[in-house]
Amino acid sequence: MRGIGVGTRGRTRTALAAAVLLATLPGAARAAREHLPLPGKVYAWSFQADTLGQKPTHSMTFGGSWQVVEDSTSASRLLSQAESDDGVAYHYLSFTRPTLADLDASVRFRIRSGEIDPSAGLLFQMDPKGKSGYLVRATTRNSEIAFHYLLNGRRRDVKFAKIPTPEPGSWHTIAVSKRRSLVRVTYDGQEVMTVRDDRFSKGTVGVWTEDDTLVDFADLTATAR
């Protein structure tokens, strides 16, 4: 009985030590509580395991024609949105996993063509149905970065910031860093805006185009924080 008692106390002390450790690491505590990836876990989409000519696995599409293609200038693969006239204003693709709370995410994009409002964007904290979440979008028409949220598939404006005009055919990078309600947005390595918004606290990532814009995406990454 004495031996059992000692073992029980030992297990109790171990459990208490683990609880104290989690309490000192807010991100880890939340990950454990909500079954989220641990802080520091990195996800990267290279599309190497996906079928050419098809949309990536574990993704949902909303308008447009999305397919994985070979980059003609390198050995890498790209995610391409190829539909220019389907009568839908917004075209986007949302991945179904992983679900992330605080995060850092980025994507490179190359606008190939577009006349109405050539745009490319990064989605994050999208809900399981791909209908609600955040969107950061670069637009050439007004030379702006736009911060939006989607609610049941409808886009709403939050904030705008001026950027150098994304030139067709050149690569650019959009990145976001979200900690609780604070979002920092960078464009080509320069921070261009901060936004405080607490509508959504976790979700998946994705990419966005609109109107007649044709876009290639590469190097999509997301890191749990």
FENUR-V214480 format. One record per run of one state. SS is the DSSP state (H for helix, E for strand, C for the rest). FROM is the first residue (numbers start at 0). TO is the last residue. If there is no record, write none. Layout:
ss:SS from:FROM to:TO
ss:SS from:FROM to:TO
//
This chain:
ss:C from:0 to:0
ss:H from:1 to:23
ss:C from:24 to:24
ss:H from:25 to:33
ss:C from:34 to:40
ss:E from:41 to:44
ss:C from:45 to:50
ss:E from:51 to:51
ss:C from:52 to:57
ss:E from:58 to:61
ss:C from:62 to:64
ss:E from:65 to:69
ss:C from:70 to:75
ss:E from:76 to:80
ss:C from:81 to:88
ss:E from:89 to:94
ss:C from:95 to:98
ss:E from:99 to:99
ss:C from:100 to:101
ss:E from:102 to:112
ss:C from:113 to:117
ss:E from:118 to:125
ss:C from:126 to:131
ss:E from:132 to:138
ss:C from:139 to:142
ss:E from:143 to:150
ss:C from:151 to:152
ss:E from:153 to:161
ss:C from:162 to:169
ss:E from:170 to:178
ss:C from:179 to:180
ss:E from:181 to:186
ss:C from:187 to:188
ss:E from:189 to:195
ss:C from:196 to:201
ss:E from:202 to:209
ss:C from:210 to:212
ss:E from:213 to:223
ss:C from:224 to:224
//
